[in-house]
Amino acid sequence: MARGPEVKRRRLSPPADVEDSSSRSKADQEWDVEQDYERRPRKNTKKAGENARLPIKTSEGFVQAEAQPADQGEETDSFLGTDDDEEDGSEGEDGEESEEEAPKIPVKLQILQAKEELAKMATLINEDPEEHISLFKTMAEMVSKKYTPVTVKKLALASQAALYKDVIPGYRIRPLSEEDQTGRVSKEVRKLRDFEQSLVAGYRGYVQKLATLVKPSKEDGPTDAGLRSFAISMACTMLLAVPHFNFRSELLKILVNRLARRKLDADYVKCRETMEDVFAKDDDGTVSLEAVRLLAKMLKARDFHIHPSVLDTFLHLRLLGEFHLKASRDRVDREEEEVPHGKKPKQKREFRTKRERKVQKERKEVEKDMRQADAVVSHEQRDKNQAETLKLVFGLYFRILKLRIPELMGPVLEGLAKYAHLINQDFFGDLLEALKDLINHAEREEMGVEGDQEVVNEEDDEDEDNVTIAESAARDARRRTLLCTVTAFALLEGQEASKAAAGLHLDLNFFIKHLYRSLYSLSMNPDVEFNPDTALRLPDPNSSAEGKQLSESRSKNKVNFQTPMVLLLRCLQPTLLSRAHGNPPPSRLASFSKRLMTTSLQLPEKSALATLALMNQVSKYHGRRISSLWHTEERKGDGVFNAFAADIEATNVFAGTVWEGELLRVHYCPQVREAAVEIEKMMMSSK
């Protein structure tokens, strides 16, 4: 049998024992022809403006890729870069060259590229957050880069804040335990857990970056002032947007650390207003309790050397404000739906079997029990949080009263006057004694006996209010005395304290006598109607510029700022019209009426109208008991009337007459004249 032709076999590699190319055979040299051709240099036939990139397929169709600039390589194609580029690159020569080339790009071009990249990433995250959660890391790297412009950093911070507000869920994400990590779960649960943990990690880095920008370390170096202010603004925004989410304490620390400084600027005002909004919008009291704890810790650490407006934030707390009314035990008031023509609309009945109706009934009972249990837990937790907050606030107030810090007396007394009805009755006696000491001290300070001896000048770089405190000492002293009196009367208005006053032995005669003595001085006070929000008053030319700025800021930052006249009327209302301890004695009514008619001659127009309106109410309720002051033929006392007596009983008021009514009838203001005539008519009818 003949053999077929042999197949020619080609040797694919040269012999291993051949080392020198000169000793190769002719067949071996022909084998290397392709290899030599491959090693030859190529000529670059690509034109300068030619685009060699492939088109990109999008939802709208194919889009041709943009041409790459000739002077930029692949490393400068995108300003933001990708995670792969950073992982592949090392800290060697390539990294140094990229850092050196980055500043060569114009700032406007960097900002434009950053806007485009941020817009693309924001779109992707909004479309599918779980798939593109890693883009938050790319945004964070834009802020961390050394040569990134400040404007680009601000854009990146603002973009992250806006996206986090949209992506963050309505619940707090807890950390996974070892059992959760090792346990077997479904694919959907695993995917959700991975997304939540990635979200928490990215948000943690964002909050930490804000804290670093606000208070940089020595290693990081100084931060740009505009970037620091922007970081504070972003912290305030996130605290208001997602107060329930993780790392709330870190955001609160940023605000509290800024409030600890006594320098007044836009950042301070922003933090203070944010804290007030947090207190006003907090429903369950958890955020308020945490914020008050941080503020109390800061105040004690700084020995209460803070700006007075920090204490004004406590006036926005929702301390048991929703529970001042008693609910019915028998029924629940619900809003009834409006039914046209008094007929109920017919509902389409759905057919259910007997078993289905039974299951549905059981399900409704279980849901009802669950709702009741949740409501009980929420109410109990809210009451507990608000009670702890109230304890911290009153602890700070009492400590400041004990230390007697002059610049903080106003905010503390305003807070006590607002929350006096929530104070425990066991503290009434001690609090009244403290208020009496404050009034005595304020009287001596107003008369100039002690002057500025109580004012301590601290050497602090940010302390700017020493001059203003010395200038406004007299006005603050009058305001403190009025606030002390208002607080003393407010103690008896809540918690049914009026019924227990006999057992507590609360004596308010000291405050009533002080109020009677201060009527003349208040009527002569030029600041009796001073309100910094509405007053058109030129600044003092002799005061310093810092003193002017601080006085304006202190006055405008008052939360419930009330003029001295308003405070005086708040004190006179319970003194003359309240029946908590029975009807006031005739001597008190007559003495106050006589002195109020005298002071109305010296008061401005609005204050005089308010005083006469109060007198109109007094004459309406107690007209018969004081009508003899308007009728000279019906005197009940003998002797001489002492208009300057410090004690009410020593005035011998029934020996005098209310002759001020004749002058008020010819007052320049028509309303004042009408009010005086109305009072006289009331007295004539009660004769």
Order of alpha helices (4+ residues) and beta strands (2+ residues): alpha-alpha-beta-beta-alpha-alpha-alpha-alpha-alpha-alpha-alpha-alpha-alpha-alpha-alpha-alpha-alpha-alpha-alpha-alpha-alpha-alpha-alpha-alpha-alpha-alpha-alpha-alpha-alpha-alpha
